[in-house]
Amino acid sequence: MQFHLNGFRAGDPEVHELSGYAAAYSGTDTLPAELDVLIVGCGPAGLTLAAQLAAFPDIKTRIVEQKDGPLRLGQADGVACRTVEMFEAFGFSEKLLKEAYWVNETTFWKPDPKRPDCIVQNGRVQDVEDGLSEFPHVILNQARVHDFYLEVMRNSPSRMEPHYSRRLIDLQVDTTPGVTHPVTVRIERIDAAHQGQVETVKVKYVVGCDGARSAVRKSLGRALHGDSANHAWGVMDVLPVTDFPAIRMKSLIQSDKHGTIIIIPREGGYLDRIYVEMDELAENERAANRNITLDHLIAATQRIFHPYKFEVKECAWWSVYEIGQRLTDKFDDVPEAELRTRLPHVFICGDACHTHSPKAGQGMNVSMQDAFNLGWKLMSVLRGRSGPELLHSYSKERQAIAKELIDFDRDWANMLATSEGTDPEEVRKYFVRFGHYTAGTATHYKPSALTGEPKHQKLADGLVIGKRFHSAPVIRLADAKPMQLGHAAKADGRWRIFAFADRDDPTDPSSGIRALCDFLAVSPDSPVRQYTPTEADIDSIIDVRAVFQQGHRDIPLEKMPAFLLPPKGKYGLRDYEKMFCPDIKSGQDIFDMRGIDRDEGCMVVVRPDQYVAHVLPLDGYKELSSFFAGFMRQRN
């Protein structure tokens, strides 16, 4: 973590200086008449987006929520490896990991062939394959995830706080060219002190993160489409007393005649979440019509657990729901026929545009990735880094990913339904085979303006274009600190270029890494020079980091290119955190781990949402410039 750049500041470095704009609105709960971004809904997607935009106080952002305060209990709990990687970029992965339950292994249970009314263990597998991520799959109450995001928002220069007890009435989009704030939003205050008061706000961009019954989606005339829900499931968070030996392991239990349960141990050492298969539903029937009670859930669980005892001492939360996978056709307000003539101004994220069963742990995780994808794009457009055409890419990228994950979720949910008659052994094998989906690492963006063609992919086989940047251990050159290279990328809207050096001595004036630094530093075709404002730090738009092949004790810092020791801030302080070396001592050489060509080296371009945008040769200057020119605007 870097701080003190513009002068020494005592206290918590995670608490940023209050911006002038935030100070002007501090202490008021009234929405401004005009906004750049209005976020509707304080779920995981909405808070991810708000936390991202809160870092930019010049972007006038507000988030509204119908509830009267923060979420305290229930709902989602699974946090995929990929999501923890994203949390690291926001700065709270350590807090999460300290508090959460770690899903290290999963057990599988089936009917005992000798006694079909009893269950017996038929498998135990590692939950996440070795090397898939530096982080584990964890379980934590969604409310705590919200708390971490709210803390980031409060500590930001914007000091952003949600506006609670507000209900979206409707919104209208003015498609007249040249209108600066084309979306008119009407919001009703529903708290006792302001009951019935209506606020009208003019907004540049509205983002609906308001759940499966989204008012924003309905205002756009869009709907969720998909399979009819045909199974009712119950879920309960309980403090149990049981002799079941795997109660503190994630477990999938299939009985002979009584259905399926999934055990998800919760944080704290004593609490467990139990998903219980209940009744098959008729077409268009709702689970609520069955009048299922908590006692029904407990009784069903006890039948499936046989011969083990299961007693509930306390239930913190429970619910009954239908499994259904649904998707809307587009994630913004632009009709398909008007893509060439109209720009998007209203977006939907998370459950507002796709719904999943809880079985694969996709819902909350995919929702937050939606928002992470959209956030940096909104920032880029509002700050003039990219044209508004960039915003078309949100729906195009995320709708395709949501469809793919829904297809997986449907297959997985069907396998867990007793009525399908799936062999328990096949369930176990399927879980292992498709672990990338449950880990959140299966996302693969197709080639586009933001994701290059894999012409040079062989230079970095393990850093796949279109997939998330797969971190690996390194040693920071300046201070010999062991760290993960991917953790250098924060949720700050910057692009990254990781330059992996060739075999040459990096102190040699003819080395590939030095020639690249010279190009980036002085060439008029350098994207760093083209897109960085004159008064800004050289890494404020594109952050360049170098990784050498030599050990950290073998490279003299003072002989490195000046471009990798840039002066920054009002004092011109040197940034010493741009250069890294392999962690040779531990035997984890990033060049071997990620398949980097040692003879040629390469550049790996990484998007602000941590996905690999391109792999290029060290001397691929023209291709690098051409790539950024496809979506960036030159500096002011």
C-alpha positions as CSV (number, residue, x, y, z in Angstrom):
1,M,0.0,0.0,0.0
2,Q,1.4,3.4,-1.0
3,F,0.6,6.7,0.8
4,H,2.3,10.0,1.9
5,L,2.8,10.8,-1.8
6,N,1.7,14.4,-1.5
7,G,2.8,14.9,2.1
8,F,2.9,13.1,5.4
9,R,-0.6,12.3,6.8
10,A,-1.0,10.8,10.3
11,G,-3.8,8.2,11.0
12,D,-5.4,5.4,9.0
13,P,-4.0,5.5,5.4
14,E,-7.2,3.9,4.2
15,V,-9.2,7.0,5.1
16,H,-8.7,9.4,2.2
17,E,-8.8,13.2,2.4
18,L,-12.3,14.6,2.0
19,S,-12.9,16.1,-1.4
20,G,-14.4,19.6,-1.8
21,Y,-17.5,18.2,-3.6
22,A,-18.1,15.7,-0.8
23,A,-17.7,18.4,1.8
24,A,-20.3,20.5,0.1
25,Y,-22.9,17.8,0.4
26,S,-21.9,16.4,3.8
27,G,-24.6,16.2,6.4
28,T,-27.5,16.3,3.9
29,D,-29.8,13.4,2.9
30,T,-31.3,15.3,0.0
31,L,-30.5,14.1,-3.5
32,P,-28.9,16.7,-5.8
33,A,-31.0,17.9,-8.8
34,E,-28.3,16.6,-11.2
35,L,-26.1,13.6,-11.0
36,D,-23.5,11.8,-13.2
37,V,-24.5,8.3,-12.0
38,L,-27.5,7.2,-9.9
39,I,-27.3,3.6,-8.6
40,V,-30.6,2.0,-7.6
41,G,-30.2,-0.8,-5.1
42,C,-27.7,-1.5,-2.3
43,G,-27.2,-5.2,-3.0
44,P,-23.7,-6.7,-3.9
45,A,-23.8,-5.2,-7.4
46,G,-24.8,-1.8,-6.4
47,L,-22.3,-1.5,-3.6
48,T,-19.5,-2.8,-5.8
49,L,-20.2,-0.1,-8.3
50,A,-20.6,2.6,-5.6
51,A,-17.3,1.6,-4.0
52,Q,-15.6,1.8,-7.3
53,L,-17.0,5.2,-8.3
54,A,-16.5,6.6,-4.8
55,A,-12.8,6.8,-5.5
56,F,-13.5,9.6,-8.1
57,P,-15.1,12.6,-6.2
58,D,-15.4,14.5,-9.5
59,I,-18.0,12.0,-10.7
60,K,-21.2,12.9,-8.9
61,T,-22.6,9.5,-7.8
62,R,-25.4,8.6,-5.5
63,I,-26.9,5.2,-4.5
64,V,-30.5,4.8,-3.3
65,E,-32.1,1.8,-1.5
66,Q,-35.7,1.0,-0.7
67,K,-34.9,-0.7,2.6
68,D,-34.6,1.5,5.7
69,G,-31.0,0.6,6.4
70,P,-28.1,-1.8,5.7
71,L,-28.7,-5.6,5.2
72,R,-28.1,-7.4,8.5
73,L,-28.9,-11.1,7.9
74,G,-29.5,-13.9,5.4
75,Q,-29.3,-14.1,1.6
76,A,-26.1,-15.1,-0.2
77,D,-23.0,-16.4,1.5
78,G,-20.6,-18.0,-1.0
79,V,-17.6,-16.0,-2.1
80,A,-15.7,-17.5,-5.1
81,C,-11.9,-17.4,-5.4
82,R,-12.2,-14.9,-8.3
83,T,-14.4,-12.6,-6.1
84,V,-11.7,-12.6,-3.4
85,E,-9.2,-11.6,-6.0
86,M,-11.5,-8.6,-6.8
87,F,-11.9,-7.8,-3.1
88,E,-8.1,-7.6,-2.9
89,A,-8.3,-4.8,-5.4
90,F,-10.7,-3.0,-3.1
91,G,-8.5,-3.5,-0.1
92,F,-10.5,-5.8,2.2
93,S,-9.6,-9.4,1.2
94,E,-7.6,-9.8,4.5
95,K,-10.5,-8.8,6.6
96,L,-12.8,-11.1,4.7
97,L,-10.4,-14.1,4.9
98,K,-9.9,-13.6,8.7
99,E,-13.6,-13.8,9.4
100,A,-14.9,-16.2,6.7
101,Y,-15.3,-20.0,6.7
102,W,-12.8,-21.5,4.2
103,V,-14.2,-24.2,2.0
104,N,-11.1,-26.5,1.7
105,E,-12.8,-29.8,0.9
106,T,-16.3,-31.1,-0.1
107,T,-17.7,-34.4,1.0
108,F,-20.3,-36.4,-1.0
109,W,-22.9,-38.7,0.5
110,K,-25.3,-41.3,-1.0
111,P,-27.8,-43.9,0.0
112,D,-26.0,-46.9,1.7
113,P,-26.4,-49.8,-0.8
114,K,-27.0,-52.2,2.2
115,R,-29.4,-49.9,4.0
116,P,-31.0,-47.5,1.4
117,D,-32.7,-45.5,4.2
118,C,-29.3,-44.5,5.6
119,I,-26.6,-42.3,4.0
120,V,-22.9,-43.1,3.6
121,Q,-20.0,-41.1,2.4
122,N,-19.0,-41.9,-1.2
123,G,-16.3,-39.2,-1.8
124,R,-14.2,-36.4,-0.5
125,V,-12.5,-33.9,-2.8
126,Q,-10.4,-30.8,-2.7
127,D,-12.8,-27.8,-3.3
128,V,-10.5,-25.7,-5.4
129,E,-7.7,-27.3,-7.5
130,D,-4.1,-26.4,-6.7
131,G,-2.8,-23.3,-8.4
132,L,-6.2,-22.0,-9.6
133,S,-6.0,-19.0,-7.4
134,E,-3.9,-17.6,-4.5
135,F,-7.2,-17.3,-2.6
136,P,-9.6,-19.9,-1.3
137,H,-13.4,-20.3,-1.8
138,V,-14.9,-18.8,1.4
139,I,-18.3,-18.5,3.1
140,L,-19.5,-15.2,4.7
141,N,-22.8,-13.6,5.3
142,Q,-23.7,-11.2,2.5
143,A,-24.4,-8.5,5.0
144,R,-20.7,-8.5,6.0
145,V,-19.6,-8.2,2.4
146,H,-21.9,-5.2,2.3
147,D,-20.3,-3.8,5.4
148,F,-16.8,-4.0,3.8
149,Y,-18.0,-2.1,0.8
150,L,-19.7,0.5,2.9
151,E,-16.5,1.1,4.8
152,V,-14.6,1.6,1.5
153,M,-17.3,4.1,0.5
154,R,-17.1,6.0,3.8
155,N,-13.3,6.2,3.7
156,S,-13.2,7.4,0.1
157,P,-12.7,11.0,-1.0
158,S,-16.4,11.1,-1.7
159,R,-17.5,9.9,1.8
160,M,-20.4,8.2,0.0
161,E,-23.3,6.9,2.0
162,P,-26.5,5.2,0.7
163,H,-29.8,7.1,0.7
164,Y,-32.2,4.6,2.3
165,S,-36.0,4.5,2.3
166,R,-36.3,5.5,-1.3
167,R,-38.4,3.8,-4.0
168,L,-37.9,4.3,-7.7
169,I,-41.3,5.4,-9.2
170,D,-40.1,5.6,-12.8
171,L,-37.5,6.9,-15.2
172,Q,-37.7,8.5,-18.7
173,V,-34.9,8.6,-21.2
174,D,-34.6,11.6,-23.5
175,T,-33.0,10.4,-26.8
176,T,-32.6,13.9,-28.2
177,P,-28.9,14.3,-29.3
178,G,-26.8,16.7,-27.1
179,V,-28.9,16.4,-23.9
180,T,-26.3,16.4,-21.0
181,H,-28.5,14.6,-18.5
182,P,-30.9,12.6,-20.5
183,V,-32.5,10.4,-17.8
184,T,-35.2,11.9,-15.6
185,V,-35.7,9.8,-12.5
186,R,-38.6,10.1,-10.0
187,I,-37.9,8.7,-6.5
188,E,-40.4,8.5,-3.6
189,R,-39.2,8.8,0.0
190,I,-40.9,6.2,2.1
191,D,-39.6,6.9,5.6
192,A,-42.0,8.2,8.2
193,A,-40.5,11.7,8.3
194,H,-40.7,12.2,4.5
195,Q,-43.6,9.9,3.5
196,G,-44.8,10.6,0.0
197,Q,-42.1,13.2,-0.8
198,V,-41.0,12.8,-4.5
199,E,-37.5,13.8,-5.7
200,T,-36.9,14.4,-9.3
201,V,-33.3,14.0,-10.5
202,K,-31.6,14.6,-13.9
203,V,-29.0,11.9,-14.5
204,K,-26.4,11.1,-17.1
205,Y,-26.4,7.4,-16.3
206,V,-28.7,5.2,-14.2
207,V,-27.7,1.7,-13.1
208,G,-30.4,-0.7,-11.8
209,C,-29.0,-3.1,-9.2
210,D,-32.4,-3.6,-7.6
211,G,-32.9,-7.3,-7.8
212,A,-35.0,-9.8,-9.7
213,R,-38.1,-7.6,-9.4
214,S,-36.1,-4.6,-10.7
215,A,-38.1,-1.4,-11.2
216,V,-35.3,-0.1,-13.4
217,R,-35.6,-3.1,-15.7
218,K,-39.4,-2.7,-15.9
219,S,-39.0,1.0,-16.7
220,L,-37.0,-0.2,-19.8
221,G,-39.7,-2.6,-20.8
222,R,-37.4,-5.6,-20.4
223,A,-38.2,-8.9,-18.8
224,L,-36.4,-12.0,-17.4
225,H,-36.9,-15.0,-19.6
226,G,-36.1,-18.6,-18.8
227,D,-37.2,-22.0,-17.5
228,S,-40.2,-22.3,-15.2
229,A,-39.2,-23.1,-11.6
230,N,-40.0,-26.7,-11.0
231,H,-38.5,-27.4,-7.6
232,A,-39.0,-25.8,-4.2
233,W,-36.0,-25.6,-1.9
234,G,-35.7,-24.4,1.6
235,V,-32.7,-22.7,3.2
236,M,-32.0,-22.2,6.9
237,D,-29.1,-20.8,8.9
238,V,-29.1,-22.9,12.1
239,L,-27.1,-23.7,15.3
240,P,-27.4,-27.5,15.3
241,V,-26.5,-30.3,17.6
242,T,-25.7,-33.4,15.5
243,D,-23.5,-36.5,15.3
244,F,-23.1,-36.1,11.6
245,P,-19.3,-36.2,11.2
246,A,-19.0,-33.8,8.3
247,I,-21.2,-31.0,9.7
248,R,-18.2,-28.6,9.4
249,M,-17.5,-29.6,5.8
250,K,-19.3,-28.4,2.8
251,S,-21.3,-31.5,2.0
252,L,-23.7,-32.7,-0.7
253,I,-26.1,-35.5,0.6
254,Q,-28.4,-37.4,-1.7
255,S,-30.9,-39.7,0.0
256,D,-32.8,-42.6,-1.5
257,K,-36.4,-41.2,-1.3
258,H,-36.3,-38.0,0.7
259,G,-34.4,-35.6,-1.5
260,T,-31.1,-33.8,-1.3
261,I,-29.5,-31.4,1.1
262,I,-26.4,-29.2,0.9
263,I,-24.5,-28.3,4.0
264,I,-22.6,-25.0,3.9
265,P,-20.7,-24.3,7.1
266,R,-20.8,-20.7,8.1
267,E,-18.4,-18.3,9.7
268,G,-17.9,-18.5,13.5
269,G,-17.4,-22.2,14.0
270,Y,-21.0,-23.2,15.0
271,L,-23.4,-21.9,12.4
272,D,-24.4,-24.0,9.4
273,R,-26.5,-23.2,6.3
274,I,-28.7,-26.1,5.1
275,Y,-30.3,-26.1,1.6
276,V,-33.1,-28.6,1.6
277,E,-34.9,-30.0,-1.5
278,M,-38.6,-29.9,-0.9
279,D,-41.4,-30.5,-3.4
280,E,-41.7,-30.6,-7.1
281,L,-43.9,-27.7,-8.3
282,A,-46.5,-27.7,-10.9
283,E,-46.1,-25.4,-13.9
284,N,-46.2,-21.7,-12.8
285,E,-46.7,-22.7,-9.2
286,R,-44.9,-20.7,-6.5
287,A,-43.2,-22.2,-3.5
288,A,-45.2,-19.8,-1.3
289,N,-48.4,-21.7,-2.2
290,R,-47.2,-24.8,-0.4
291,N,-47.2,-23.1,3.0
292,I,-43.8,-24.6,3.9
293,T,-42.7,-23.8,7.4
294,L,-39.4,-24.0,9.3
295,D,-40.6,-27.2,11.0
296,H,-41.0,-28.7,7.5
297,L,-37.4,-27.9,6.6
298,I,-36.1,-29.3,9.8
299,A,-38.2,-32.5,9.5
300,A,-37.0,-33.0,5.8
301,T,-33.4,-32.5,6.9
302,Q,-33.7,-35.1,9.7
303,R,-35.1,-37.7,7.2
304,I,-32.3,-37.2,4.8
305,F,-29.7,-37.3,7.6
306,H,-30.7,-40.7,8.8
307,P,-29.1,-42.5,10.7
308,Y,-27.5,-39.4,12.1
309,K,-29.3,-37.2,14.6
310,F,-30.0,-33.5,13.8
311,E,-31.4,-31.1,16.3
312,V,-31.9,-27.3,15.7
313,K,-31.2,-25.2,18.8
314,E,-31.7,-21.9,17.1
315,C,-32.5,-20.7,13.6
316,A,-31.1,-17.3,12.6
317,W,-32.8,-17.1,9.2
318,W,-34.8,-19.2,6.9
319,S,-36.6,-19.0,3.6
320,V,-38.3,-21.0,0.8
321,Y,-37.7,-20.3,-2.9
322,E,-38.0,-21.8,-6.4
323,I,-35.1,-22.7,-8.5
324,G,-35.1,-20.8,-11.7
325,Q,-32.5,-19.6,-14.2
326,R,-33.6,-16.5,-16.1
327,L,-31.9,-14.0,-18.3
328,T,-32.9,-10.7,-20.0
329,D,-32.1,-10.1,-23.6
330,K,-30.0,-7.0,-23.0
331,F,-28.4,-5.2,-20.1
332,D,-29.0,-1.6,-21.2
333,D,-31.7,0.6,-22.7
334,V,-30.6,0.6,-26.3
335,P,-32.7,-1.6,-28.6
336,E,-30.7,-4.0,-30.8
337,A,-31.9,-2.2,-34.0
338,E,-30.5,1.2,-32.7
339,L,-27.0,0.2,-31.7
340,R,-25.4,2.3,-34.4
341,T,-27.5,5.4,-33.7
342,R,-28.1,5.5,-30.0
343,L,-25.9,5.4,-26.9
344,P,-26.8,3.6,-23.6
345,H,-27.7,5.6,-20.5
346,V,-29.5,3.1,-18.4
347,F,-28.0,-0.3,-17.3
348,I,-29.0,-3.2,-15.2
349,C,-26.7,-5.4,-13.1
350,G,-27.0,-8.6,-11.1
351,D,-30.3,-10.2,-10.4
352,A,-32.0,-7.4,-12.3
353,C,-30.8,-9.1,-15.5
354,H,-30.0,-12.7,-14.6
355,T,-31.1,-15.1,-11.8
356,H,-29.4,-18.3,-10.7
357,S,-30.1,-21.1,-8.2
358,P,-28.0,-20.8,-5.1
359,K,-26.5,-24.3,-5.7
360,A,-23.5,-23.2,-7.7
361,G,-22.9,-20.0,-5.8
362,Q,-23.1,-17.8,-8.9
363,G,-25.7,-15.1,-8.0
364,M,-23.8,-12.8,-5.8
365,N,-20.4,-13.4,-7.4
366,V,-21.6,-12.8,-11.0
367,S,-23.5,-9.7,-9.9
368,M,-20.4,-8.1,-8.4
369,Q,-18.4,-8.9,-11.6
370,D,-21.1,-7.2,-13.6
371,A,-20.6,-4.0,-11.6
372,F,-16.8,-4.3,-11.7
373,N,-17.0,-4.5,-15.5
374,L,-19.3,-1.5,-15.8
375,G,-17.7,0.7,-13.2
376,W,-14.4,1.4,-14.9
377,K,-16.1,2.0,-18.2
378,L,-18.4,4.6,-16.7
379,M,-15.4,6.3,-15.1
380,S,-13.5,6.3,-18.3
381,V,-16.4,7.9,-20.2
382,L,-17.2,10.5,-17.6
383,R,-13.6,11.5,-17.2
384,G,-13.1,11.8,-21.0
385,R,-10.7,8.9,-21.3
386,S,-12.9,7.1,-23.7
387,G,-15.9,7.9,-25.9
388,P,-19.4,6.9,-24.8
389,E,-19.4,4.2,-27.4
390,L,-17.3,2.2,-24.9
391,L,-20.5,1.6,-22.8
392,H,-22.0,-0.7,-25.5
393,S,-19.4,-3.2,-24.4
394,Y,-21.0,-3.8,-21.0
395,S,-24.1,-5.5,-22.2
396,K,-22.3,-7.3,-25.0
397,E,-19.6,-8.8,-22.6
398,R,-21.7,-9.5,-19.6
399,Q,-24.9,-10.9,-21.2
400,A,-22.8,-13.6,-23.0
401,I,-21.1,-14.5,-19.7
402,A,-24.4,-14.6,-17.8
403,K,-25.9,-17.0,-20.4
404,E,-22.9,-19.3,-20.1
405,L,-23.1,-19.4,-16.3
406,I,-26.9,-19.9,-16.3
407,D,-26.5,-23.0,-18.6
408,F,-23.9,-24.4,-16.2
409,D,-26.2,-23.5,-13.2
410,R,-29.2,-25.3,-14.8
411,D,-27.2,-28.5,-15.4
412,W,-25.9,-28.5,-11.9
413,A,-29.3,-27.8,-10.3
414,N,-30.8,-30.6,-12.3
415,M,-28.2,-33.0,-11.2
416,L,-29.0,-32.2,-7.5
417,A,-32.7,-32.9,-8.0
418,T,-33.7,-36.3,-6.9
419,S,-36.3,-36.6,-9.6
420,E,-33.6,-36.6,-12.2
421,G,-32.2,-39.8,-10.7
422,T,-28.6,-38.8,-11.1
423,D,-25.9,-41.2,-9.9
424,P,-24.2,-39.7,-6.8
425,E,-20.8,-40.7,-8.3
426,E,-21.6,-38.7,-11.5
427,V,-22.5,-35.7,-9.3
428,R,-19.1,-35.9,-7.6
429,K,-17.3,-36.1,-11.0
430,Y,-19.2,-33.2,-12.4
431,F,-18.3,-31.0,-9.4
432,V,-14.6,-31.7,-9.9
433,R,-14.8,-31.3,-13.7
434,F,-16.5,-27.9,-13.6
435,G,-14.7,-26.4,-10.6
436,H,-13.6,-23.4,-12.7
437,Y,-17.2,-22.3,-12.8
438,T,-17.8,-22.5,-9.1
439,A,-14.4,-20.8,-8.5
440,G,-15.5,-17.9,-10.7
441,T,-12.5,-18.3,-13.0
442,A,-14.3,-19.6,-16.1
443,T,-15.1,-16.1,-17.6
444,H,-13.5,-15.7,-21.0
445,Y,-14.2,-12.5,-23.0
446,K,-14.2,-12.9,-26.7
447,P,-12.0,-10.7,-29.0
448,S,-13.2,-7.1,-29.3
449,A,-11.9,-3.6,-29.1
450,L,-11.1,-4.3,-25.4
451,T,-9.8,-7.8,-25.9
452,G,-7.1,-8.5,-28.5
453,E,-6.7,-11.5,-30.8
454,P,-4.5,-14.3,-29.5
455,K,-1.8,-13.8,-32.2
456,H,1.0,-13.7,-29.7
457,Q,-0.6,-15.9,-27.0
458,K,2.3,-18.4,-27.1
459,L,4.5,-15.7,-25.4
460,A,2.4,-16.1,-22.2
461,D,0.5,-19.4,-22.3
462,G,-0.7,-19.1,-18.7
463,L,-2.1,-15.6,-19.0
464,V,-4.9,-16.2,-21.4
465,I,-6.3,-13.2,-23.4
466,G,-9.9,-12.6,-22.2
467,K,-9.5,-14.4,-18.9
468,R,-8.6,-12.9,-15.6
469,F,-5.0,-12.1,-14.9
470,H,-3.7,-15.1,-13.0
471,S,-1.4,-13.8,-10.3
472,A,1.8,-15.5,-9.2
473,P,4.4,-14.8,-6.5
474,V,7.2,-12.3,-7.1
475,I,9.8,-10.4,-5.1
476,R,9.7,-6.6,-5.3
477,L,13.1,-5.4,-6.4
478,A,13.4,-2.2,-4.3
479,D,12.7,-3.8,-0.9
480,A,12.8,-7.6,-1.4
481,K,9.2,-7.9,-0.4
482,P,7.5,-11.2,-1.4
483,M,4.1,-10.5,-2.8
484,Q,1.6,-11.5,-5.5
485,L,2.1,-9.6,-8.8
486,G,-1.7,-9.4,-9.4
487,H,-2.1,-7.5,-6.1
488,A,-0.4,-4.5,-7.7
489,A,-3.6,-3.9,-9.6
490,K,-6.2,-2.0,-7.5
491,A,-9.7,-0.9,-8.3
492,D,-8.6,2.5,-9.4
493,G,-9.7,2.5,-13.0
494,R,-6.1,2.2,-14.4
495,W,-4.9,0.0,-17.2
496,R,-1.8,-2.1,-16.5
497,I,1.1,-3.2,-18.7
498,F,3.2,-6.0,-17.1
499,A,6.4,-6.1,-19.1
500,F,8.1,-9.5,-18.7
501,A,11.8,-9.1,-19.7
502,D,13.7,-11.3,-22.0
503,R,17.0,-13.1,-21.1
504,D,19.1,-10.0,-21.8
505,D,20.8,-8.1,-19.0
506,P,18.2,-5.3,-18.2
507,T,21.1,-2.9,-17.6
508,D,22.2,-3.3,-21.2
509,P,21.1,-0.3,-23.3
510,S,20.2,-2.8,-26.1
511,S,17.9,-5.0,-24.0
512,G,14.3,-5.4,-25.0
513,I,12.9,-4.1,-21.7
514,R,15.0,-0.9,-21.9
515,A,13.9,-0.3,-25.5
516,L,10.3,-0.7,-24.4
517,C,10.8,1.8,-21.6
518,D,12.4,4.3,-24.0
519,F,9.4,4.0,-26.4
520,L,6.8,4.4,-23.6
521,A,8.7,7.3,-22.1
522,V,9.4,9.5,-25.1
523,S,7.8,8.4,-28.3
524,P,4.8,10.4,-29.6
525,D,3.2,7.1,-30.4
526,S,3.5,5.9,-26.8
527,P,0.0,5.3,-25.3
528,V,1.3,6.4,-22.0
529,R,2.2,9.8,-23.5
530,Q,-0.9,10.0,-25.7
531,Y,-3.5,9.5,-23.0
532,T,-1.9,10.8,-19.8
533,P,-2.8,14.5,-19.0
534,T,0.2,16.8,-19.0
535,E,-0.3,17.7,-15.3
536,A,-0.9,14.1,-14.1
537,D,1.4,11.5,-12.8
538,I,2.9,9.4,-15.6
539,D,1.1,6.2,-14.3
540,S,-2.3,7.8,-13.7
541,I,-3.9,6.2,-16.8
542,I,-1.6,3.3,-17.7
543,D,0.5,1.8,-15.0
544,V,3.6,0.0,-16.3
545,R,5.4,-2.6,-14.2
546,A,8.4,-4.7,-15.2
547,V,9.3,-8.3,-14.2
548,F,12.9,-9.4,-14.7
549,Q,14.2,-13.0,-15.0
550,Q,17.2,-12.4,-12.7
551,G,17.1,-12.7,-8.9
552,H,16.4,-9.5,-7.0
553,R,20.0,-9.4,-5.6
554,D,21.5,-9.5,-9.1
555,I,19.9,-6.4,-10.5
556,P,21.3,-2.9,-9.5
557,L,18.3,-0.7,-8.9
558,E,20.3,2.4,-9.8
559,K,20.9,1.2,-13.3
560,M,17.3,0.6,-14.2
561,P,15.4,2.8,-16.7
562,A,14.2,6.0,-15.2
563,F,10.8,5.3,-16.6
564,L,10.5,2.5,-14.0
565,L,11.4,5.0,-11.2
566,P,9.0,7.8,-12.1
567,P,8.8,11.0,-10.1
568,K,5.2,11.6,-8.8
569,G,3.1,13.9,-6.7
570,K,3.8,17.5,-5.8
571,Y,7.2,16.7,-4.5
572,G,8.4,14.5,-7.4
573,L,8.9,11.6,-5.1
574,R,10.3,8.4,-6.7
575,D,8.0,5.4,-7.1
576,Y,10.1,2.3,-6.2
577,E,7.3,-0.3,-6.6
578,K,7.4,-0.7,-10.4
579,M,9.9,-3.6,-10.7
580,F,9.8,-7.2,-9.6
581,C,11.8,-10.4,-9.9
582,P,10.9,-14.1,-9.6
583,D,10.6,-15.7,-6.2
584,I,13.5,-18.0,-6.9
585,K,14.0,-18.9,-3.2
586,S,10.6,-20.5,-2.9
587,G,10.9,-22.2,-6.3
588,Q,7.8,-20.4,-7.7
589,D,9.2,-18.7,-10.8
590,I,6.5,-16.6,-12.4
591,F,8.1,-17.2,-15.8
592,D,7.6,-20.9,-15.5
593,M,4.3,-20.8,-13.7
594,R,2.6,-18.6,-16.3
595,G,4.4,-19.9,-19.4
596,I,6.3,-16.7,-20.2
597,D,8.7,-17.1,-23.2
598,R,12.1,-16.6,-21.6
599,D,13.9,-15.8,-24.9
600,E,11.5,-13.1,-26.1
601,G,9.7,-11.9,-23.0
602,C,6.4,-10.1,-23.6
603,M,3.9,-7.4,-22.6
604,V,0.7,-8.4,-20.9
605,V,-1.9,-5.7,-21.0
606,V,-4.5,-5.9,-18.2
607,R,-7.9,-4.1,-18.1
608,P,-9.0,-2.2,-15.0
609,D,-11.2,-5.1,-14.1
610,Q,-8.2,-7.5,-13.9
611,Y,-8.8,-9.3,-17.2
612,V,-6.0,-9.8,-19.7
613,A,-6.6,-7.6,-22.7
614,H,-3.6,-8.5,-24.8
615,V,-0.3,-10.3,-25.1
616,L,2.3,-8.6,-27.3
617,P,6.0,-8.9,-28.0
618,L,8.3,-6.5,-26.1
619,D,8.8,-4.7,-29.4
620,G,5.2,-4.7,-30.4
621,Y,5.0,-0.9,-30.2
622,K,2.6,-0.4,-33.2
623,E,0.2,-3.1,-32.0
624,L,0.2,-1.6,-28.5
625,S,-0.5,1.9,-29.8
626,S,-3.2,0.6,-32.2
627,F,-4.9,-1.4,-29.4
628,F,-5.3,1.6,-27.1
629,A,-6.3,3.8,-30.0
630,G,-9.3,1.6,-30.5
631,F,-11.1,2.9,-27.4
632,M,-9.0,5.7,-25.8
633,R,-9.2,9.4,-26.3
634,Q,-6.0,11.5,-26.4
635,R,-5.1,13.7,-23.5
636,N,-6.5,17.2,-23.1
